Amino acid sequence: MFTIGLTGGISCGKSAVAFELKKNYGAVTFDIDEETSKLLQPGEEFFNDYVKHFGEQILLGNGHIDRRIVREIIFHDVEERKWINSVTHPVLLNRARQILVDCQERGERLVVMEVPLLFEAGWEDLFDEIWAVYLPTNLQLNRLIKRDKINAEQAVTRIKSQMPIREICRRADLVVKNQTSFSALQKQIKKSVEGRWQFKNSQ
């Protein structure tokens, strides 16, 4: 089994890369943000911690956590961001490890896990390779504004709350540049995958 930790800045196109690896190379993909969402549901591991810490202001009318409110809090407050990371990262690390063990037992050939804060969380040793998705800041900003329907100031705050993309790319084993067309992105992924002995016969 070969494992890839897929990281990069917010709204840089990690999910697009993961989808291509799944569709064309048989990868089993996981998104650590989706795992977080599951654990934030009422009755799950993170729910009571969040409500106790932030108060009922973060709850929707149906009793679920409003992640938009939580995001605004943590993107603007370094200490709150540290608190959330201290609560979530150990649990998510255990879950990620279990996912990889399960995949190994099932005989999966290629596993890709999206981890936005991979380097911040110190998960470098969890994967065989780390791929970073790069997008120029101006394009990242525009995509984030459109995707999350926020203004430029909010988008800049979110981007600056994360490790600079150039530092992420410097520390990664491979950089996928997502700055022109989707077909160009596909060609980069194909070039990155083909010729690597680990991926032979994975399709």
Backbone as CSV, one residue per row, in Angstrom:
resi,resn,N_x,N_y,N_z,CA_x,CA_y,CA_z,C_x,C_y,C_z
1,MET,0.843,-1.197,0.000,0.000,0.000,0.000,0.877,1.244,0.000
2,PHE,0.512,2.216,-0.818,1.222,3.488,-0.878,0.272,4.588,-0.426
3,THR,0.756,5.466,0.436,-0.103,6.509,1.012,0.411,7.891,0.648
4,ILE,-0.531,8.764,0.327,-0.223,10.158,0.014,-0.986,11.065,0.968
5,GLY,-0.278,11.953,1.613,-0.899,13.019,2.386,-1.018,14.226,1.479
6,LEU,-2.242,14.645,1.206,-2.505,15.731,0.253,-2.829,17.003,1.020
7,THR,-2.018,18.029,0.829,-2.211,19.253,1.593,-2.109,20.477,0.690
8,GLY,-2.202,21.638,1.270,-2.175,22.891,0.511,-3.059,23.909,1.195
9,GLY,-3.010,25.127,0.726,-3.806,26.184,1.331,-5.289,26.004,1.082
10,ILE,-6.072,26.778,1.810,-7.517,26.745,1.671,-7.912,27.116,0.237
11,SER,-8.808,26.339,-0.347,-9.363,26.593,-1.675,-8.320,26.525,-2.792
12,CYS,-7.293,25.691,-2.608,-6.251,25.555,-3.638,-6.541,24.434,-4.628
13,GLY,-7.496,23.570,-4.322,-7.837,22.507,-5.265,-7.443,21.114,-4.827
14,LYS,-7.303,20.903,-3.539,-6.926,19.574,-3.026,-7.942,18.513,-3.432
15,SER,-9.215,18.849,-3.319,-10.261,17.868,-3.624,-10.252,17.471,-5.098
16,ALA,-9.900,18.409,-5.972,-9.828,18.105,-7.403,-8.713,17.103,-7.675
17,VAL,-7.586,17.273,-7.009,-6.472,16.342,-7.178,-6.846,14.970,-6.631
18,ALA,-7.468,14.953,-5.462,-7.886,13.681,-4.867,-8.878,12.960,-5.775
19,PHE,-9.805,13.700,-6.354,-10.800,13.102,-7.243,-10.139,12.464,-8.458
20,GLU,-9.144,13.152,-9.038,-8.449,12.604,-10.196,-7.691,11.330,-9.839
21,LEU,-7.068,11.312,-8.681,-6.344,10.113,-8.255,-7.296,8.946,-8.008
22,LYS,-8.487,9.265,-7.544,-9.499,8.230,-7.328,-10.054,7.719,-8.650
23,LYS,-10.404,8.637,-9.527,-11.052,8.270,-10.785,-10.113,7.525,-11.731
24,ASN,-8.885,7.990,-11.849,-7.985,7.464,-12.870,-6.947,6.470,-12.366
25,TYR,-6.734,6.445,-11.036,-5.672,5.576,-10.526,-6.131,4.680,-9.376
26,GLY,-7.431,4.613,-9.181,-7.979,3.679,-8.204,-7.697,4.003,-6.758
27,ALA,-7.366,5.246,-6.469,-7.062,5.615,-5.090,-8.305,5.566,-4.215
28,VAL,-8.105,5.172,-2.975,-9.137,5.317,-1.949,-8.859,6.644,-1.268
29,THR,-9.847,7.526,-1.219,-9.606,8.876,-0.722,-10.393,9.162,0.559
30,PHE,-9.772,9.969,1.400,-10.400,10.424,2.642,-10.096,11.909,2.811
31,ASP,-11.027,12.609,3.405,-10.872,14.035,3.690,-10.973,14.217,5.197
32,ILE,-9.925,14.683,5.824,-9.923,14.792,7.276,-10.948,15.812,7.751
33,ASP,-11.300,16.788,6.903,-12.350,17.736,7.268,-13.705,17.037,7.378
34,GLU,-13.922,16.034,6.535,-15.182,15.281,6.615,-15.238,14.462,7.895
35,GLU,-14.079,13.933,8.296,-14.022,13.206,9.564,-14.333,14.145,10.721
36,THR,-13.833,15.371,10.642,-14.122,16.381,11.673,-15.613,16.668,11.730
37,SER,-16.228,16.815,10.564,-17.665,17.101,10.503,-18.478,15.998,11.182
38,LYS,-18.075,14.750,10.966,-18.781,13.635,11.601,-18.695,13.739,13.125
39,LEU,-17.524,14.106,13.615,-17.303,14.160,15.063,-17.922,15.393,15.719
40,LEU,-18.419,16.320,14.892,-19.090,17.517,15.418,-20.607,17.343,15.497
41,GLN,-21.108,16.210,15.039,-22.542,15.964,15.106,-22.979,15.773,16.558
42,PRO,-24.229,16.117,16.893,-24.715,15.911,18.259,-24.480,14.489,18.736
43,GLY,-23.921,14.365,19.933,-23.640,13.061,20.498,-22.278,12.508,20.148
44,GLU,-21.574,13.151,19.193,-20.253,12.676,18.803,-19.164,13.353,19.636
45,GLU,-17.933,12.935,19.425,-16.835,13.240,20.338,-16.548,14.726,20.533
46,PHE,-16.627,15.526,19.469,-16.264,16.937,19.589,-17.424,17.838,20.012
47,PHE,-18.645,17.344,19.872,-19.813,18.214,20.040,-19.847,18.885,21.413
48,ASN,-19.794,18.105,22.481,-19.899,18.686,23.821,-18.738,19.601,24.149
49,ASP,-17.536,19.250,23.679,-16.369,20.102,23.924,-16.552,21.479,23.302
50,TYR,-17.042,21.498,22.074,-17.240,22.775,21.378,-18.306,23.625,22.067
51,VAL,-19.438,22.998,22.393,-20.540,23.757,22.999,-20.143,24.271,24.382
52,LYS,-19.433,23.438,25.134,-18.981,23.859,26.462,-18.010,25.026,26.364
53,HIS,-17.149,24.987,25.379,-16.122,26.021,25.244,-16.675,27.314,24.643
54,PHE,-17.450,27.200,23.560,-17.914,28.389,22.842,-19.297,28.866,23.277
55,GLY,-20.069,27.999,23.930,-21.412,28.367,24.321,-22.432,28.043,23.240
56,GLU,-23.704,28.238,23.573,-24.782,27.874,22.653,-24.905,28.831,21.469
57,GLN,-24.092,29.884,21.451,-24.095,30.810,20.303,-23.693,30.110,19.003
58,ILE,-23.006,28.975,19.114,-22.547,28.286,17.907,-23.570,27.270,17.390
59,LEU,-24.722,27.155,18.069,-25.719,26.166,17.660,-26.754,26.747,16.711
60,LEU,-27.145,25.934,15.751,-28.254,26.275,14.868,-29.570,25.955,15.562
61,GLY,-30.658,26.338,14.947,-31.967,26.076,15.531,-32.277,24.600,15.694
62,ASN,-31.657,23.762,14.870,-31.903,22.320,14.951,-30.971,21.611,15.935
63,GLY,-30.162,22.406,16.653,-29.280,21.816,17.657,-27.923,21.386,17.157
64,HIS,-27.671,21.557,15.865,-26.372,21.212,15.301,-25.428,22.411,15.390
65,ILE,-24.140,22.142,15.325,-23.147,23.206,15.374,-23.088,23.926,14.037
66,ASP,-23.099,25.243,14.095,-22.958,26.071,12.902,-21.464,26.276,12.656
67,ARG,-20.903,25.512,11.720,-19.464,25.567,11.481,-19.026,26.906,10.902
68,ARG,-19.948,27.641,10.296,-19.585,28.966,9.783,-19.205,29.898,10.923
69,ILE,-19.959,29.834,12.012,-19.642,30.669,13.168,-18.309,30.258,13.777
70,VAL,-18.109,28.959,13.899,-16.851,28.458,14.469,-15.672,28.892,13.610
71,ARG,-15.820,28.805,12.298,-14.728,29.215,11.406,-14.381,30.675,11.599
72,GLU,-15.404,31.525,11.707,-15.132,32.949,11.889,-14.386,33.206,13.194
73,ILE,-14.741,32.467,14.231,-14.062,32.630,15.514,-12.589,32.256,15.400
74,ILE,-12.332,31.074,14.852,-10.948,30.575,14.864,-10.063,31.276,13.841
75,PHE,-10.647,31.765,12.747,-9.829,32.470,11.775,-9.393,33.839,12.293
76,HIS,-10.106,34.369,13.280,-9.786,35.694,13.810,-9.104,35.649,15.174
77,ASP,-8.995,34.482,15.765,-8.452,34.393,17.120,-7.445,33.249,17.203
78,VAL,-6.176,33.605,17.334,-5.109,32.611,17.352,-5.264,31.653,18.526
79,GLU,-5.635,32.179,19.690,-5.758,31.332,20.879,-6.892,30.324,20.738
80,GLU,-7.989,30.752,20.149,-9.100,29.820,19.928,-8.706,28.752,18.909
81,ARG,-7.941,29.154,17.920,-7.466,28.197,16.932,-6.554,27.173,17.595
82,LYS,-5.704,27.614,18.492,-4.829,26.689,19.220,-5.652,25.730,20.076
83,TRP,-6.717,26.255,20.682,-7.560,25.390,21.521,-8.196,24.286,20.684
84,ILE,-8.769,24.670,19.540,-9.417,23.677,18.686,-8.415,22.631,18.215
85,ASN,-7.240,23.077,17.818,-6.223,22.123,17.363,-5.813,21.168,18.475
86,SER,-5.733,21.674,19.689,-5.332,20.819,20.818,-6.379,19.757,21.119
87,VAL,-7.639,20.086,20.847,-8.737,19.146,21.090,-8.889,18.153,19.940
88,THR,-8.794,18.651,18.721,-9.126,17.826,17.568,-7.968,17.001,17.009
89,HIS,-6.780,17.562,16.994,-5.676,16.886,16.309,-5.336,15.512,16.878
90,PRO,-5.260,15.331,18.195,-4.960,13.977,18.699,-6.010,12.942,18.312
91,VAL,-7.280,13.336,18.375,-8.370,12.415,18.018,-8.326,12.087,16.528
92,LEU,-8.127,13.120,15.710,-8.093,12.916,14.269,-6.875,12.103,13.846
93,LEU,-5.768,12.273,14.552,-4.580,11.475,14.250,-4.857,9.985,14.488
94,ASN,-5.510,9.672,15.597,-5.864,8.279,15.872,-6.810,7.734,14.812
95,ARG,-7.758,8.574,14.382,-8.700,8.136,13.356,-7.977,7.914,12.022
96,ALA,-7.064,8.813,11.696,-6.313,8.672,10.444,-5.486,7.386,10.459
97,ARG,-4.849,7.127,11.575,-4.064,5.892,11.693,-4.946,4.656,11.522
98,GLN,-6.127,4.680,12.117,-7.029,3.542,12.008,-7.518,3.354,10.575
99,ILE,-7.785,4.462,9.897,-8.197,4.395,8.500,-7.120,3.712,7.665
100,LEU,-5.874,4.090,7.887,-4.775,3.509,7.122,-4.592,2.027,7.444
101,VAL,-4.766,1.665,8.707,-4.685,0.249,9.088,-5.791,-0.538,8.390
102,ASP,-7.001,0.010,8.395,-8.130,-0.671,7.743,-7.870,-0.847,6.248
103,CYS,-7.304,0.187,5.616,-7.007,0.106,4.188,-5.946,-0.950,3.909
104,GLN,-4.956,-1.013,4.781,-3.905,-2.021,4.634,-4.490,-3.423,4.720
105,GLU,-5.385,-3.616,5.672,-5.997,-4.932,5.850,-6.887,-5.315,4.674
106,ARG,-7.480,-4.326,4.016,-8.333,-4.598,2.855,-7.512,-4.805,1.584
107,GLY,-6.225,-4.542,1.664,-5.370,-4.724,0.503,-5.422,-3.591,-0.499
108,GLU,-5.748,-2.383,-0.047,-5.778,-1.236,-0.952,-4.372,-0.942,-1.466
109,ARG,-4.308,-0.458,-2.730,-3.005,-0.175,-3.325,-2.571,1.270,-3.115
110,LEU,-3.507,2.191,-3.207,-3.191,3.621,-3.121,-4.223,4.320,-2.257
111,VAL,-3.769,5.013,-1.232,-4.656,5.738,-0.318,-4.229,7.200,-0.276
112,VAL,-5.195,8.082,-0.480,-4.933,9.518,-0.477,-5.781,10.162,0.608
113,MET,-5.137,10.927,1.475,-5.855,11.587,2.557,-5.618,13.096,2.498
114,GLU,-6.717,13.847,2.365,-6.623,15.311,2.376,-6.481,15.798,3.813
115,VAL,-5.392,16.514,4.075,-5.136,17.045,5.414,-4.680,18.500,5.266
116,PRO,-5.590,19.466,5.363,-5.220,20.866,5.160,-4.085,21.350,6.067
117,LEU,-4.087,20.943,7.318,-3.078,21.406,8.279,-2.063,20.310,8.572
118,LEU,-1.651,19.608,7.552,-0.779,18.451,7.729,0.518,18.815,8.450
119,PHE,1.196,19.846,7.990,2.467,20.221,8.607,2.265,20.855,9.982
120,GLU,1.205,21.663,10.120,0.929,22.266,11.422,0.648,21.197,12.479
121,ALA,-0.003,20.117,12.046,-0.354,19.039,12.976,0.801,18.070,13.212
122,GLY,1.846,18.156,12.385,2.992,17.268,12.549,2.746,15.848,12.076
123,TRP,1.986,15.698,10.979,1.632,14.373,10.478,2.556,13.903,9.356
124,GLU,3.722,14.500,9.215,4.595,14.184,8.088,4.930,12.703,7.986
125,ASP,5.132,12.045,9.113,5.579,10.653,9.097,4.449,9.651,8.887
126,LEU,3.231,10.150,8.728,2.089,9.250,8.582,1.978,8.693,7.161
127,PHE,2.603,9.371,6.198,2.409,9.030,4.787,3.734,8.721,4.095
128,ASP,3.630,7.970,2.995,4.817,7.685,2.189,5.296,8.923,1.449
129,GLU,4.353,9.703,0.958,4.698,10.965,0.294,3.697,12.037,0.684
130,ILE,4.154,13.272,0.631,3.271,14.413,0.856,3.229,15.241,-0.416
131,TRP,2.012,15.430,-0.927,1.802,16.255,-2.115,1.150,17.561,-1.677
132,ALA,1.673,18.664,-2.206,1.084,19.975,-1.939,0.461,20.514,-3.217
133,VAL,-0.731,21.054,-3.099,-1.397,21.679,-4.243,-1.152,23.182,-4.151
134,TYR,-0.537,23.716,-5.200,-0.172,25.142,-5.213,-1.120,25.930,-6.105
135,LEU,-1.542,27.074,-5.613,-2.343,28.011,-6.384,-1.849,29.412,-6.034
136,PRO,-1.555,30.262,-7.024,-1.119,31.631,-6.718,-2.129,32.331,-5.826
137,THR,-1.633,33.187,-4.957,-2.484,33.803,-3.930,-3.663,34.565,-4.519
138,ASN,-3.448,35.258,-5.635,-4.559,36.032,-6.214,-5.682,35.122,-6.684
139,LEU,-5.320,33.977,-7.272,-6.340,33.029,-7.705,-6.994,32.344,-6.508
140,GLN,-6.188,32.029,-5.514,-6.715,31.421,-4.292,-7.736,32.349,-3.634
141,LEU,-7.403,33.622,-3.578,-8.291,34.616,-2.973,-9.622,34.683,-3.717
142,ASN,-9.560,34.751,-5.039,-10.784,34.845,-5.833,-11.646,33.589,-5.688
143,ARG,-11.006,32.428,-5.696,-11.760,31.179,-5.554,-12.419,31.082,-4.184
144,LEU,-11.700,31.507,-3.155,-12.239,31.429,-1.800,-13.431,32.359,-1.622
145,ILE,-13.335,33.555,-2.183,-14.447,34.515,-2.110,-15.701,33.939,-2.764
146,LYS,-15.525,33.339,-3.940,-16.670,32.780,-4.662,-17.217,31.540,-3.958
147,ARG,-16.310,30.661,-3.495,-16.744,29.406,-2.892,-17.509,29.612,-1.603
148,ASP,-16.975,30.453,-0.726,-17.566,30.631,0.604,-18.472,31.846,0.703
149,LYS,-18.598,32.585,-0.419,-19.465,33.770,-0.455,-19.104,34.738,0.678
150,ILE,-17.829,35.089,0.732,-17.316,36.017,1.738,-16.649,37.188,1.033
151,ASN,-16.313,38.222,1.801,-15.655,39.367,1.187,-14.138,39.177,1.187
152,ALA,-13.447,40.103,0.534,-11.998,39.976,0.371,-11.276,39.999,1.710
153,GLU,-11.732,40.840,2.627,-11.081,40.931,3.943,-11.174,39.602,4.693
154,GLN,-12.346,38.987,4.663,-12.519,37.695,5.320,-11.640,36.628,4.671
155,ALA,-11.564,36.661,3.349,-10.762,35.664,2.633,-9.280,35.805,2.970
156,VAL,-8.795,37.030,3.013,-7.387,37.268,3.349,-7.091,36.772,4.763
157,THR,-8.013,37.014,5.698,-7.824,36.554,7.077,-7.708,35.046,7.138
158,ARG,-8.542,34.350,6.379,-8.509,32.885,6.382,-7.204,32.361,5.787
159,ILE,-6.775,32.963,4.706,-5.532,32.529,4.071,-4.341,32.757,5.005
160,LYS,-4.308,33.911,5.652,-3.185,34.245,6.530,-3.181,33.416,7.817
161,SER,-4.310,32.785,8.144,-4.359,31.968,9.356,-3.630,30.639,9.176
162,GLN,-3.308,30.307,7.922,-2.640,29.041,7.630,-1.171,29.269,7.286
163,MET,-0.428,28.196,7.275,0.978,28.256,6.866,1.065,28.809,5.447
164,PRO,2.017,29.691,5.165,2.154,30.220,3.800,2.326,29.094,2.785
165,ILE,1.676,29.251,1.648,1.664,28.184,0.651,3.062,27.851,0.161
166,ARG,3.942,28.837,0.074,5.304,28.558,-0.390,6.062,27.698,0.617
167,GLU,5.777,27.883,1.892,6.409,27.044,2.909,5.861,25.620,2.839
168,ILE,4.564,25.498,2.607,3.954,24.175,2.440,4.614,23.450,1.271
169,CYS,4.765,24.147,0.158,5.363,23.535,-1.033,6.823,23.174,-0.796
170,ARG,7.538,24.001,-0.072,8.952,23.732,0.206,9.121,22.441,0.994
171,ARG,8.178,22.158,1.882,8.289,20.999,2.753,7.691,19.729,2.148
172,ALA,6.942,19.867,1.067,6.286,18.709,0.449,7.264,17.922,-0.420
173,ASP,6.921,16.660,-0.678,7.722,15.825,-1.577,7.444,16.153,-3.033
174,LEU,6.232,16.595,-3.320,5.839,16.888,-4.689,4.824,18.025,-4.684
175,VAL,4.944,18.910,-5.653,4.033,20.054,-5.765,3.232,19.931,-7.051
176,VAL,1.922,20.016,-6.928,1.024,20.033,-8.075,0.541,21.469,-8.245
177,LYS,0.861,22.069,-9.393,0.500,23.467,-9.625,-0.875,23.558,-10.288
178,ASN,-1.779,24.187,-9.595,-3.163,24.311,-10.071,-3.411,25.759,-10.450
179,GLN,-2.782,26.205,-11.541,-2.854,27.633,-11.836,-3.260,27.960,-13.269
180,THR,-3.492,26.950,-14.093,-3.922,27.242,-15.459,-5.264,26.567,-15.719
181,SER,-5.258,25.480,-16.481,-6.510,24.798,-16.814,-6.620,23.470,-16.095
182,PHE,-7.837,22.922,-16.099,-8.051,21.620,-15.477,-7.305,20.536,-16.239
183,SER,-7.235,20.660,-17.560,-6.514,19.658,-18.352,-5.031,19.682,-18.016
184,ALA,-4.490,20.871,-17.729,-3.082,20.976,-17.337,-2.868,20.308,-15.983
185,LEU,-3.838,20.464,-15.098,-3.761,19.812,-13.794,-3.773,18.297,-13.961
186,GLN,-4.622,17.801,-14.839,-4.692,16.360,-15.088,-3.369,15.824,-15.635
187,LYS,-2.746,16.579,-16.526,-1.467,16.159,-17.099,-0.380,16.089,-16.025
188,GLN,-0.398,17.067,-15.117,0.585,17.047,-14.030,0.413,15.820,-13.147
189,ILE,-0.832,15.514,-12.830,-1.101,14.345,-11.978,-0.652,13.074,-12.681
190,LYS,-0.974,12.974,-13.983,-0.574,11.793,-14.752,0.940,11.637,-14.754
191,LYS,1.645,12.735,-14.990,3.111,12.701,-15.005,3.670,12.320,-13.641
192,SER,3.017,12.809,-12.580,3.484,12.531,-11.223,3.275,11.077,-10.843
193,VAL,2.186,10.491,-11.349,1.840,9.118,-10.989,2.587,8.096,-11.838
194,GLU,2.536,8.266,-13.148,3.127,7.272,-14.042,4.654,7.281,-13.929
195,GLY,5.211,6.081,-13.916,6.650,5.963,-13.763,7.061,5.713,-12.326
196,ARG,6.158,5.961,-11.396,6.441,5.632,-9.998,6.119,4.151,-9.804
197,TRP,7.081,3.391,-9.364,6.871,1.948,-9.252,5.743,1.602,-8.298
198,GLN,5.502,2.475,-7.308,4.483,2.169,-6.321,3.084,2.108,-6.937
199,PHE,2.892,2.819,-8.047,1.558,2.929,-8.614,1.294,1.957,-9.758
200,LYS,2.281,1.183,-10.152,2.084,0.271,-11.275,0.949,-0.721,-10.978
201,ASN,0.120,-0.906,-11.973,-1.017,-1.842,-11.869,-2.045,-1.416,-10.824
202,SER,-2.039,-0.129,-10.452,-3.013,0.320,-9.458,-4.335,0.678,-10.100
203,GLN,-4.355,0.814,-11.425,-5.604,1.219,-12.073,-6.582,0.060,-12.150
